[in-house]
């Protein structure tokens, strides 16, 4: 699964640090519906894994890669 997260959600990231890329999107609801806006986003890839073992039972692992540079 691929996606983006808002720049504010990444600790230590800011526009001045150069993290993130500019992405345009069309607003789908609210007062600005239909307008095209440009946001700074940080691209990321996520994989979810469920592991089952006799010793530890079942548990979920999240693997996330955030592209900052």
N, C-alpha and C positions, 0 to 999 in steps of 0.2 A: 504494500500500500504506500503510495506517495502522497505528499501534501505540502502545505506551507503553514507556518505559524506566524502570528503577529510578532513584530520585532520586540515589543515590550514583554513578551512571554519568555524571552531568552535572557537569563541573568547576564549582565555585563555588556549586552549588545546595545548599540545605539547607532543612529544614522552617521554620527561623526566618526565612529570606529570603522565604517565601511562594511559592516556586516549586513547581509541581506541584499536583495535585488528589488528593483522597481517592477511592479506587476500591475497591469490594468485589469479592472473588472467592472462589470455592469451591476449596479445596485438593483436587487430584486424586490425589495420591500421598503416601506417607510417613506419619509418625506422626499428622499432623494431617488426614489424608484425610477429606473430608466437612465439615470446619469452614469457616465463613465468616470470612475475615480482611479487614481494611482496610489497604491499602497506599497510600503516597504515590507517585503516578506522574506523569511528565512526558509529555504527549501529543506525538506527532511524526508527520510524514508523510514518506515516502521515495519517490523515483523513481529508477530505474536506467536509464541510457542507454548504448548502445554506439555509438561513432562510428568510421567507417572512412574513411580518406583515403589518397591516393597518397603524400602527403608524410610523414604521421605514422603510417601503419599503423592498426591498430585499437586502441582503448582504451576503458575503461569510465569513465563519470562517475557519481557519486552525488550527488543533490540531496536534502538533508535540511533540513526546517524543524522547529525545536523551539520549542514554545509555552511561554515562561517567564512571561508576564504576561498 
